[in-house]
Amino acid sequence: MTVYTLIDADGRPYVSATPGRLGGHRRNKLYGRLDCPSALRAIAAGGYRTHRVFFADENDAVAAGYRPCAVCLPEEYRRWRGRR
């Protein structure tokens, strides 16, 4: 059985049988789609993987203190930006 490590709403890792639907960057505290062009470029460059985290959903990412990616989630980013 494959297991995945996700981040919960409190920012703690937990083991899940289901892969995360969103990826994030621990240091930059941002989350986005798994197919985000910006994240894929960073991963290809080799520097992103050590800080990569995964979330089951947007609610967990936001509750853990992460912000939406401006590249792959522009509407969510604009709403987040407007609340600051």
DSSP file (Angstrom, degrees, kcal/mol; ACC not computed):
  #  RESIDUE AA STRUCTURE BP1 BP2  ACC     N-H-->O    O-->H-N    N-H-->O    O-->H-N    TCO  KAPPA ALPHA  PHI   PSI    X-CA   Y-CA   Z-CA
    1    1 A M              0   0    0      0, 0.0     2,-0.3     0, 0.0    16,-0.0   0.000 360.0 360.0 360.0 133.0    0.0    0.0    0.0
    2    2 A T        -     0   0    0     15,-0.1     2,-0.3     2,-0.0     0, 0.0  -0.662 360.0-164.5 -83.0 137.8    1.3    3.4   -0.9
    3    3 A V        -     0   0    0     -2,-0.3     2,-0.3    12,-0.0    14,-0.2  -0.923   2.4-157.2-123.0 152.4    1.2    6.1    1.8
    4    4 A Y  E     -A   16   0A   0     12,-2.9    12,-3.0    -2,-0.3     2,-0.6  -0.933  14.5-132.6-126.9 147.4    1.5    9.8    1.5
    5    5 A T  E     +A   15   0A   0     -2,-0.3    49,-0.3    10,-0.2     2,-0.2  -0.913  32.6 176.1-103.2 119.4    2.6   12.5    4.0
    6    6 A L  E     -A   14   0A   0      8,-2.9     8,-2.5    -2,-0.6     2,-0.5  -0.710  29.6-117.8-115.0 167.4    0.2   15.5    4.0
    7    7 A I  E     -A   13   0A   0     47,-2.6    49,-0.5    -2,-0.2    57,-0.1  -0.920  29.3-144.9-106.9 131.1    0.1   18.6    6.2
    8    8 A D    >   -     0   0    0      4,-3.0     3,-2.2    -2,-0.5     6,-0.0  -0.231  35.8 -87.1 -88.0-178.4   -3.0   19.1    8.3
    9    9 A A  T 3  S+     0   0    0      1,-0.3    -1,-0.1     2,-0.1    56,-0.0   0.716 128.6  54.4 -62.6 -22.0   -4.8   22.3    9.2
   10   10 A D  T 3  S-     0   0    0      2,-0.2    -1,-0.3    54,-0.1    54,-0.0   0.368 120.9-107.3 -92.2   4.4   -2.5   22.8   12.2
   11   11 A G  S <  S+     0   0    0     -3,-2.2    -2,-0.1     1,-0.3    50,-0.0   0.610  77.7 131.8  82.7  12.1    0.6   22.5   10.0
   12   12 A R        -     0   0    0      1,-0.0    -4,-3.0     0, 0.0    -1,-0.3  -0.771  57.9-116.7 -99.8 142.8    1.5   19.0   11.2
   13   13 A P  E     +A    7   0A   0      0, 0.0     2,-0.3     0, 0.0    -6,-0.2  -0.458  35.6 175.7 -73.8 148.4    2.4   16.1    8.9
   14   14 A Y  E     -A    6   0A   0     -8,-2.5    -8,-2.9    -2,-0.1     2,-0.4  -0.980  31.4-108.5-147.7 157.6    0.2   13.0    8.9
   15   15 A V  E     -A    5   0A   0     -2,-0.3     2,-0.3   -10,-0.2   -10,-0.2  -0.703  36.9-178.5 -90.7 136.6    0.1    9.8    6.9
   16   16 A S  E     -A    4   0A   0    -12,-3.0   -12,-2.9    -2,-0.4     4,-0.1  -0.978  34.4-146.5-135.4 146.3   -2.7    9.4    4.3
   17   17 A A  S    S+     0   0    0     -2,-0.3   -15,-0.1   -14,-0.2    -1,-0.1   0.621  91.1  69.0 -80.6 -14.8   -3.7    6.6    1.9
   18   18 A T  S    S-     0   0    0    -14,-0.1   -14,-0.1    -3,-0.0     3,-0.1  -0.887  89.3-120.5-107.2 132.7   -4.9    9.3   -0.5
   19   19 A P        -     0   0    0      0, 0.0    -2,-0.1     0, 0.0   -13,-0.1  -0.294  37.4 -94.2 -67.6 156.9   -2.4   11.6   -2.2
   20   20 A G        -     0   0    0      1,-0.1    36,-0.3   -15,-0.1    37,-0.1  -0.355  20.5-149.3 -68.0 150.4   -2.7   15.4   -1.6
   21   21 A R  S    S+     0   0    0     34,-1.7    13,-0.6     1,-0.1     2,-0.3   0.637  81.6  41.6 -92.5 -18.7   -4.6   17.4   -4.1
   22   22 A L  E     -BC  33  55B   0     33,-2.0    33,-2.6    11,-0.2     2,-0.3  -0.953  69.4-149.5-130.7 148.8   -2.5   20.6   -3.6
   23   23 A G  E     -BC  32  54B   0      9,-2.5     9,-2.9    -2,-0.3     2,-0.3  -0.764  18.1-179.1-111.1 162.4    1.2   21.1   -3.3
   24   24 A G  E     -BC  31  53B   0     29,-2.5    29,-1.9    -2,-0.3     2,-0.5  -0.934  29.7-117.0-151.3 174.4    3.0   23.8   -1.4
   25   25 A H  E  >> -BC  30  52B   0      5,-2.3     4,-1.4    -2,-0.3     5,-1.1  -0.976  18.6-153.6-121.9 116.4    6.4   25.3   -0.4
   26   26 A R  T  45S+     0   0    0     25,-3.6    -1,-0.1    -2,-0.5    26,-0.1   0.886  92.2  43.8 -59.4 -44.7    7.1   25.2    3.3
   27   27 A R  T  45S+     0   0    0      1,-0.2    -1,-0.2    24,-0.2    25,-0.0   0.911 119.5  40.4 -71.1 -41.9    9.5   28.2    3.4
   28   28 A N  T  45S-     0   0    0     23,-0.1    -1,-0.2     2,-0.1    -2,-0.2   0.575 100.1-137.0 -83.5  -8.4    7.5   30.5    1.2
   29   29 A K  T  <5 +     0   0    0     -4,-1.4    38,-2.6     1,-0.2     2,-0.3   0.914  57.1 130.6  53.2  49.3    4.2   29.3    2.9
   30   30 A L  E   < -Bd  25  67B   0     -5,-1.1    -5,-2.3    36,-0.3     2,-0.3  -0.937  38.4-162.7-129.3 156.6    2.3   29.1   -0.4
   31   31 A Y  E     +Bd  24  68B   0     36,-2.7    38,-1.7    -2,-0.3     2,-0.3  -0.936  17.2 149.5-134.1 157.3    0.2   26.4   -2.0
   32   32 A G  E     -B   23   0B   0     -9,-2.9    -9,-2.5    -2,-0.3    38,-0.0  -0.946  47.6 -48.6-166.5-174.3   -1.1   25.6   -5.5
   33   33 A R  E >   -B   22   0B   0     -2,-0.3     3,-1.4   -11,-0.2   -11,-0.2  -0.302  47.4-120.7 -67.9 153.8   -2.1   23.0   -8.0
   34   34 A L  T 3  S+     0   0    0    -13,-0.6    -1,-0.1     1,-0.3   -12,-0.1   0.722 114.6  51.6 -69.0 -20.4    0.1   20.0   -8.6
   35   35 A D  T 3  S+     0   0    0     37,-0.1    -1,-0.3     4,-0.0    -2,-0.1   0.135  76.8 145.8-101.1  19.9    0.5   21.0  -12.2
   36   36 A C    <>  -     0   0    0     -3,-1.4     4,-2.6     1,-0.2     5,-0.2  -0.376  46.5-144.1 -59.7 124.6    1.5   24.6  -11.5
   37   37 A P  H  > S+     0   0    0      0, 0.0     4,-2.1     0, 0.0     5,-0.2   0.867  99.0  52.1 -60.3 -36.3    4.0   25.8  -14.2
   38   38 A S  H  > S+     0   0    0      2,-0.2     4,-2.1     1,-0.2     5,-0.1   0.933 112.3  44.2 -66.5 -45.7    5.9   27.9  -11.6
   39   39 A A  H  > S+     0   0    0      1,-0.2     4,-2.8     2,-0.2     5,-0.2   0.905 111.9  53.3 -65.6 -41.2    6.3   24.9   -9.2
   40   40 A L  H  X S+     0   0    0     -4,-2.6     4,-2.3     1,-0.2    -1,-0.2   0.882 109.0  49.5 -63.1 -37.6    7.2   22.5  -12.0
   41   41 A R  H  X S+     0   0    0     -4,-2.1     4,-1.7    -5,-0.2    -1,-0.2   0.927 112.2  47.8 -63.9 -44.4   10.0   24.9  -13.2
   42   42 A A  H  X>S+     0   0    0     -4,-2.1     5,-0.9     1,-0.2     6,-0.7   0.900 112.1  49.1 -64.6 -40.3   11.3   25.2   -9.7
   43   43 A I  H ><5S+     0   0    0     -4,-2.8     3,-1.2     1,-0.2    -1,-0.2   0.918 109.0  52.7 -64.2 -43.3   11.2   21.4   -9.2
   44   44 A A  H 3<5S+     0   0    0     -4,-2.3    -1,-0.2     1,-0.3    -2,-0.2   0.825 104.9  56.0 -61.8 -31.6   13.0   20.9  -12.6
   45   45 A A  H 3<5S-     0   0    0     -4,-1.7    -1,-0.3    -5,-0.1    -2,-0.2   0.639 111.9-125.9 -76.3 -14.3   15.7   23.3  -11.3
   46   46 A G  T <<5S+     0   0    0     -3,-1.2     4,-0.2    -4,-0.6    -3,-0.2   0.348  84.2  95.2  93.5  -6.7   16.2   21.1   -8.3
   47   47 A G  S   <S+     0   0    0     -5,-0.9    -4,-0.2     1,-0.1     4,-0.1   0.531  73.0  61.3 -97.0  -4.1   15.8   23.5   -5.5
   48   48 A Y  S >  S+     0   0    0     -6,-0.7     3,-1.7     1,-0.1     4,-0.3   0.790  80.7  77.4 -94.0 -31.8   12.1   23.1   -4.6
   49   49 A R  G >  S+     0   0    0      1,-0.3     3,-1.4    -7,-0.2    -1,-0.1   0.803  86.1  59.5 -57.6 -38.0   11.8   19.4   -3.5
   50   50 A T  G 3  S+     0   0    0      1,-0.3    -1,-0.3    -4,-0.2    -2,-0.1   0.727 113.7  38.9 -67.6 -18.9   13.3   19.7    0.0
   51   51 A H  G <  S+     0   0    0     -3,-1.7   -25,-3.6    -4,-0.1    -1,-0.3   0.252  87.6 126.3-111.9  10.8   10.6   22.2    1.0
   52   52 A R  E <   +C   25   0B   0     -3,-1.4     2,-0.3    -4,-0.3   -27,-0.2  -0.518  31.9 175.1 -76.3 134.2    7.7   20.6   -0.8
   53   53 A V  E     -C   24   0B   0    -29,-1.9   -29,-2.5    -2,-0.2     2,-0.3  -0.879  16.7-141.7-131.5 164.9    4.6   19.8    1.2
   54   54 A F  E     -C   23   0B   0     -2,-0.3   -47,-2.6   -49,-0.3     2,-0.3  -0.968   8.1-160.4-133.8 147.7    1.1   18.5    0.2
   55   55 A F  E     -C   22   0B   0    -33,-2.6   -33,-2.0    -2,-0.3   -34,-1.7  -0.942  22.7-139.2-127.3 147.0   -2.4   19.2    1.4
   56   56 A A  S    S-     0   0    0    -49,-0.5     2,-0.3    -2,-0.3    -1,-0.1   0.866  86.2 -15.0 -68.5 -36.8   -5.6   17.3    1.1
   57   57 A D  S  > S-     0   0    0    -36,-0.1     4,-1.7     1,-0.1     3,-0.2  -0.954  72.2 -91.8-159.3 174.5   -7.5   20.4    0.3
   58   58 A E  H  > S+     0   0    0     -2,-0.3     4,-2.8     1,-0.2     5,-0.3   0.855 116.7  61.3 -64.8 -36.7   -7.5   24.2    0.2
   59   59 A N  H  > S+     0   0    0      1,-0.2     4,-2.6     2,-0.2    -1,-0.2   0.912 105.7  46.9 -58.6 -43.0   -9.0   24.5    3.7
   60   60 A D  H  > S+     0   0    0     -3,-0.2     4,-1.9     2,-0.2    -1,-0.2   0.913 112.3  50.3 -65.1 -41.8   -6.1   22.7    5.3
   61   61 A A  H  <>S+     0   0    0     -4,-1.7     5,-2.5     2,-0.2    -2,-0.2   0.935 114.3  43.4 -62.2 -46.7   -3.6   24.8    3.4
   62   62 A V  H ><5S+     0   0    0     -4,-2.8     3,-1.7     1,-0.2    -2,-0.2   0.924 113.1  51.4 -65.8 -45.0   -5.2   28.1    4.4
   63   63 A A  H 3<5S+     0   0    0     -4,-2.6    -1,-0.2    -5,-0.3    -2,-0.2   0.831 105.5  56.7 -62.8 -31.3   -5.7   26.9    8.0
   64   64 A A  T 3<5S-     0   0    0     -4,-1.9    -1,-0.3    -5,-0.2    -2,-0.2   0.479 126.3-101.3 -79.7  -1.1   -2.0   26.0    8.2
   65   65 A G  T < 5S+     0   0    0     -3,-1.7     2,-0.2     1,-0.3    -3,-0.2   0.643  75.1 139.1  95.5  16.1   -1.1   29.5    7.2
   66   66 A Y      < -     0   0    0     -5,-2.5    -1,-0.3    -6,-0.2   -36,-0.3  -0.650  40.7-141.7 -94.1 151.5   -0.3   29.1    3.5
   67   67 A R  E     -d   30   0B   0    -38,-2.6   -36,-2.7    -2,-0.2    10,-0.1  -0.764  26.9 -96.3-108.7 156.5   -1.3   31.5    0.8
   68   68 A P  E     -d   31   0B   0      0, 0.0     2,-0.3     0, 0.0   -36,-0.2  -0.368  41.3-105.1 -70.3 150.6   -2.5   30.7   -2.7
   69   69 A C     >  -     0   0    0    -38,-1.7     4,-1.4     1,-0.1     8,-0.4  -0.574  18.2-145.7 -73.9 133.5   -0.1   30.7   -5.6
   70   70 A A  T  4 S+     0   0    0     -2,-0.3    -1,-0.1     2,-0.2     8,-0.1   0.733  94.9  51.8 -71.8 -22.7   -0.5   33.8   -7.9
   71   71 A V  T  4 S+     0   0    0      2,-0.1    -1,-0.1     1,-0.1   -39,-0.0   0.957 123.2  19.9 -81.1 -54.5    0.5   31.8  -11.0
   72   72 A C  T  4 S+     0   0    0      1,-0.2    -2,-0.2     2,-0.1     3,-0.1   0.624 133.4  38.4 -96.7 -13.4   -1.9   28.8  -10.8
   73   73 A L     X  +     0   0    0     -4,-1.4     4,-2.6     1,-0.1    -1,-0.2  -0.445  67.0 155.1-129.8  59.5   -4.6   30.1   -8.5
   74   74 A P  H  > S+     0   0    0      0, 0.0     4,-2.4     0, 0.0     5,-0.2   0.850  73.4  48.8 -61.9 -37.6   -4.9   33.8   -9.6
   75   75 A E  H  > S+     0   0    0      2,-0.2     4,-2.2     1,-0.2     5,-0.2   0.939 114.0  45.7 -66.7 -45.9   -8.5   34.3   -8.4
   76   76 A E  H  > S+     0   0    0      1,-0.2     4,-2.5     2,-0.2    -1,-0.2   0.886 112.6  52.4 -63.1 -38.4   -7.8   32.8   -5.0
   77   77 A Y  H  X S+     0   0    0     -4,-2.6     4,-3.1    -8,-0.4    -2,-0.2   0.922 108.2  50.3 -63.4 -44.7   -4.6   34.9   -4.8
   78   78 A R  H  X S+     0   0    0     -4,-2.4     4,-2.2     2,-0.2    -2,-0.2   0.911 111.8  47.8 -60.8 -42.3   -6.5   38.1   -5.6
   79   79 A R  H  X S+     0   0    0     -4,-2.2     4,-1.1     2,-0.2    -1,-0.2   0.928 113.7  47.6 -63.7 -43.6   -9.0   37.3   -2.9
   80   80 A W  H >X S+     0   0    0     -4,-2.5     4,-0.7     1,-0.2     3,-0.6   0.924 111.6  50.6 -61.7 -44.2   -6.2   36.5   -0.4
   81   81 A R  H >< S+     0   0    0     -4,-3.1     3,-0.7     1,-0.2    -1,-0.2   0.866 107.0  54.5 -62.4 -37.9   -4.4   39.7   -1.3
   82   82 A G  H 3< S+     0   0    0     -4,-2.2    -1,-0.2     1,-0.2    -2,-0.2   0.741 104.3  55.0 -69.1 -23.6   -7.5   41.8   -0.8
   83   83 A R  H <<        0   0    0     -4,-1.1    -1,-0.2    -3,-0.6    -2,-0.2   0.629 360.0 360.0 -83.8 -14.1   -8.0   40.5    2.7
   84   84 A R    <<        0   0    0     -3,-0.7    -1,-0.2    -4,-0.7    -2,-0.1   0.483 360.0 360.0 -76.7 360.0   -4.5   41.5    3.8
